Amino acid sequence: MKTKVWVTRTVGALLIIGASVALFLAQSSYWVNHTVFNQQNFSAVATEAIVQPSSRDAIATTVVNRALEDRPVAQRVIGDRAEKLVSSLLGSDFSSQAVSRVVSATYKYITTPDRQDVVIELQGIKAPVSQIITLAQAEDSNLAVTVDSIPDEIKLVESDEFPDLSGIVTTMLWVGPLLWLLSIGLFTLYIYLHRKNYALAVYTVGVSIGVVALLGILTRPIVPPPVASLIPQSDLRPVVQNISDAFLAPFQMQMVWMLVAVIVALAIFSLRKIIARQFQKVAVMISPKNSEEVKNKPTAKKK
């Protein structure tokens, strides 16, 4: 008897764990299909992340540090002004094409095996920056810096800096429907095996789905910092962190809706007997037989 109980509990635990993992992967597949692999959505999310003030400031700091490298006097005199100008230019039409190229390169980097360095081109901002250099040299003729010292491009991500995820992305597109079916099937099988106490089984499934939703919600605050730490250039880490955070936002929202749905479903299930009685009362009230009895009921005569 004890052996049978142990086997039942073990099988039940494996079913719950397997269904929960399949559900998390199914949600991930949906996210990959609609956010990562969908180029239109990808471009919108990535562009918004790159033009955030913190991303622009990080790129501007890298540009100025690279341009004024080994020039401490110039860094002290024009560093802050140059960073503010470059940051503002990155959010203007001057750099719109450069940002679009970064987004396209990033999409290709993630979704295809033919990966190249992700770089941001800076030719479009050189002319405005040269004006600051000219004004600074008018104040101090000893500043040995020219617009040519500004790099033509800055490398954001090297081609081999992250593992190749294109195969995983493509696989997720194909196995997504199977993962949904597997998750539903395992949860259903668990409820069937525990049908003698099906209410507890339903609550167990609901709590498991809620735990998966909470884990998915926590991915957004937890994942971006470790991903950004993989970038060797510390000045550019805010850019990668903002991009990671922006892409995980839709996944987090998926999990929020799933959590809300399972809470509502469990609330309705817990009130199922009350709801059933109310439906029975309404059904009796509107039934044809009851209406005919009310109609034929004799009324009291007035004295």
N, C-alpha and C positions, 0 to 999 in steps of 0.2 A: 504493500500500500504506500509506504514511504517512497519507494523507488518510483512508483507511478506518479506521485505528486511532484517529485523532483524532476522527472522527465518533462512533465507538463509545464512546470514553471520555467525550465531551461528553454524548451521550445518556444514558449510564449515570449521570453526575454529576447531570444534570437529574432523572432518575428518582428517585435517592436523595434529593435535596433536596426534590423535590415530595412524595414519600412521607413524609418526615420532618415536613415542615410540616403535611401532612394529618393525620398521627398526633397531633401536638401539638394541633391544633385539635379533633380528635376527642375527645381526652382532656379538653380544655377544655369541649367540649359536654356530655360526661358529667357533669363537675363542675357546670356551670351547671344542668343538669337536676335533679340530685340534691341539690345544696347550696344554690344561689342561688334557683332558681325554686320549689323545694319549700318551701312556707311553714312546715311543721312543723320541718323541719331548719334552715331559716333562723332561725326564732325561737329554737330551742335554742342555736345557735351564737352568735347576736347577744347573747342574754341573758347567756350565760356570759361573753362578752367585756366587757359593760358592767359587770357586778357584780365584775369583778376588782378587787383592791385599788388597783392603779395607776390604773384608770379612775375609780373612786370618788374617789380622792384628787384627781385632775385636775378632776373636776366640782366637788368641794367647794372647791378652791382658787378656781375661777372664781366660784362662788356668793359666797364670803366677800369676794373682791376687789371684786365688783360691789356687794355690800351695804355695804361699808365704804369705798367709793371716796371720796377726798378727806377721809377721817377717819383720819389717821395714828395719833392717840392710841388710838382704838378698835381699830385694826388691831394695834397693839402689845400692847394689854391682853387682848383676847379673840380675836385672829385664830387662833392655834394651836388653842385649845380649840374654837372654832367649826368649824374645818376638820375636826378629828377627829370631832366630833359629826355633822356633815353627812355625812362619809364613811361612818360606821357606820350612819346612818339610810338611806343609799342602798342598803345591803346588807340591810335589814330589810323587814318587811311594810309599813312606812310608805310605801315608795316602789315597791312591787311593781307597782302599777297604772301609775305613771309610767314605769317601765322597759318595761312591756308596750306602752304607747303609743309609746315611742321605737322599739321593735322593729318595730311595725306600720307606723309612718311611714317607717322606713328601707326596709322591704320594698317599700312602695309607691313610694318614691323611686327604687329601682333597677329595678323590674320594670314600671312603667307610665309613660306620658308625662305623666300628670297629677301633676306633682311639686309638693310644698309644703315649706316649711321643716321641718326635723327639730328639734323642741324637746323639752326635758325639763321637765316641770311640777314646781314646788317647793312647792305649797300644802300638801302633806302633811307637810312637815318644818318649817314655820314655827313651829308651836306649841312643839315641843321646843327650837328655837333661841332662842325668846323667853325661855326659862328662863335660858339662859346670859347673855343680854343683861341680864335683871333682876338676876342675881347680880353681874355686872360693874358695873352702875350702883350697886349697894349698896356696892361697894368704892370706886367713883369716881363721884360724882354729876355730874361734868362731862362724862361721856360722852354726846354728843348723837347717839344712835343708837336706832332703834326697829325692831321686827320688820317694819314696813311698808317699810323700806328694802331688805328682801330681795326680789329680783325674783320675780314669779310663775312665770316660766319663763326658761330659758336656751336660746338658739339654738345648736344643735350644728352644723348644716349648713344653709346657705341654699339656696333652691330652684334657683338658677342657679350654684351654686359648682362643681359638677362637670358634665361633659358628660352629655347624656341617653344612657344606655346601654340603655334599655328595648328599642329596636329590635334592637340586637345580641343581647341576651339572648333575645328571641323567635326571631330568625333561627337562633341556635345550636341551639335545640330542634328545628327542622325539618331542618337540614342535617347534624346529627350522624350519622345512619346513612349518609348519602352520603359523609361524610368517612372513616368507617371502611372502607367499600367501596373508596374511592379509594386510601387508604393501602395496603390489602392488595393491590389490583390493581397498583399501581405497584411495590411490592416484589416481587410475583410476576413481573411483566414483566421486572424487572431480572435476577432469577435465571434466567429463561428465556433472555434474550439472552446471558447469560454461562454457559450450561449446559455448555460445554466445560470450564470450570473452576468447576463449580458449588459446590465446597467453599469456595473463596475468596469467591464471590458470597454464599453463606449467611453467612459470617463478616462480610462487609461490611454486610449487612442487619442482623445482630445488633448490630454496633458502632454503626450508625446509630440503632437503637432505644435502645441504651444512652445515647447522647449526648442524645437527646430526653428520656429519663428524668432525666438529670442536670440538664439545663436546667430541667425542671419542678420538680425538688427545690430548685433555687436560687431559684425565684421567691419562696418564703416569706421568706427572710432579706433579699432584695433589694427587693421591691416595697413593703412597708408603709411604710418611712421616706419615700420620695418622695411617696406618697399622703398621708401625714400632713402633709407640708410644705405642701400646698395649703391647709390650714386657716389662716386669718389669725390666729386666737386661739391663741397658743402654749400656753396652759394646757390647751387641749382636744386638742392633738395626740396625747397618749398614748391617749386614748379611740379616736380614729380608727385609730391604729396597732394597738391591740389588736384592734379589730374586723377590720381587714384581715388581721392575722396569723391570727386564729381561722378566717376563711373560707378562707384559703389552706392551712390544715393538712390538710383532706381531700384537696385537690389534690396536695399534697406526698406524702401517703400513697399515692395512686393511682400516682404515679410511682415510689415506692419498690417497690411490688409489681411494677410493670412491669419495673424494673431487675432485681429478684430473678428474675422469670420468664425474662427473656432470658439471664441468666447461667446458670441451670439448663439452659435449652434448648441453649445453645452447648456446655455441658459434656457433655450427653448426645450432641450431634452429633459432638463430637470423639472420643467413645468408641464411636461407632456400630459400627465394625468389631469391636471386642472384644465388645461386647454381642451383635452378630449371631453371632459364633462361639460364645458361651456358649449362646445360644438353640438353635443347631444341635446342640450337644452334648446339651442337655436333650431336644431333639426326637428325636434318635437313641436316647437311653436309654429314652424312654417309648413309642417306636414299637412297634406290634404285632409287626412282623417281628422286631425285635431281642429282644423278650420271648420269642417262640416259639423263637428260636435258643438263648437261654440255657436255656430249659426243656428242650429236646431235647439239649442238650450232654451227652455221656456222662460219668459221674463215674468217677473212678479207683477200682479195686477195692482193698479193704484186703487186705493180705497176712496 
